[in-house]
Amino acid sequence: MSLRAPARFSAATLAESMQSALDYEIASEKASSLGRAGDAVAKSMALLRAYDGEAAERRLLLKQAADAVWAYFIQRELCGLRRHDDAIREYGIPREVLVRLGAK
């Protein structure tokens, strides 16, 4: 006599639930990473706006801001967000930072 496992424990159902759990974890990590990248942009924009000193140090802040914005844009694209106009407005990213990313 052989026994059959209940349908809810079948290999196909188990594989689907594992894939669903993995998809959830990946989406969660993407969202967390996007949040951290957004925090870095906000911090770099605040430092850039608050700075009122020598041009050499300002160039360093501009480079750091451009790096943070670039990383944020890449993370947005990985999350499926292709247009960055809303992020540029939200964070108040100045043109001088965008030019360093290749914007015209």
C-alpha positions in Angstrom: 0.0 0.0 0.0 1.3 3.4 -0.9 0.3 6.8 0.5 0.2 10.0 -1.3 1.1 13.3 0.4 -1.7 15.9 0.5 -1.8 18.3 -2.4 -0.6 21.2 -0.3 2.7 19.4 0.3 3.3 18.5 -3.3 6.7 19.3 -4.9 5.1 21.9 -7.3 3.3 23.7 -4.5 6.4 23.7 -2.4 8.5 25.1 -5.3 6.0 27.8 -5.9 5.9 28.9 -2.3 9.7 28.9 -2.1 9.9 31.1 -5.3 7.2 33.4 -3.9 9.2 33.8 -0.6 12.4 34.5 -2.7 10.6 37.1 -4.8 9.4 38.7 -1.6 12.9 38.8 -0.1 14.3 40.3 -3.3 11.7 43.0 -3.5 12.2 43.8 0.2 16.0 44.2 -0.3 15.5 46.3 -3.4 13.2 48.6 -1.4 15.7 48.8 1.5 18.5 49.6 -0.8 16.5 52.3 -2.6 15.7 53.9 0.7 19.4 53.9 1.8 20.4 55.4 -1.6 17.7 58.1 -1.2 19.0 58.9 2.3 22.5 59.3 0.9 21.2 61.7 -1.8 19.3 63.7 0.8 22.3 64.0 3.0 24.6 65.0 0.2 22.1 67.6 -1.1 21.9 69.1 2.4 25.7 69.3 2.8 26.0 70.9 -0.7 23.3 73.5 0.0 24.7 74.4 3.5 28.3 74.7 2.3 29.5 78.3 2.0 33.3 78.0 1.7 36.2 77.5 -0.7 35.6 76.4 -4.3 38.0 73.4 -3.9 36.0 71.9 -1.1 32.7 72.6 -2.9 34.0 70.6 -5.9 34.6 67.7 -3.6 31.0 68.0 -2.3 29.7 68.2 -5.8 31.6 65.0 -6.7 30.1 63.2 -3.6 26.6 64.5 -4.5 27.0 63.3 -8.1 28.2 59.9 -6.9 25.2 59.6 -4.5 22.7 60.6 -7.2 24.3 58.2 -9.7 24.0 55.3 -7.3 20.4 56.3 -6.5 19.4 56.5 -10.2 21.0 53.1 -10.8 19.0 51.6 -7.9 15.8 53.2 -9.1 16.3 51.6 -12.5 16.9 48.2 -10.9 13.5 48.7 -9.2 11.9 49.4 -12.6 11.7 53.2 -12.2 13.1 54.6 -15.4 12.1 58.2 -15.2 14.0 60.3 -12.7 12.1 63.7 -13.0 10.1 63.2 -9.8 13.3 62.2 -7.9 15.1 65.3 -9.2 12.3 67.5 -8.0 11.8 65.7 -4.7 15.4 65.9 -3.7 16.0 69.3 -5.3 19.0 68.0 -7.3 20.7 71.0 -8.8 21.7 71.2 -12.5 25.4 71.3 -11.6 25.1 67.8 -10.1 23.1 66.5 -13.1 25.7 67.9 -15.5 28.3 65.8 -13.8 26.1 62.7 -14.6 26.0 63.6 -18.3 22.7 65.5 -18.4 22.5 68.4 -20.8 
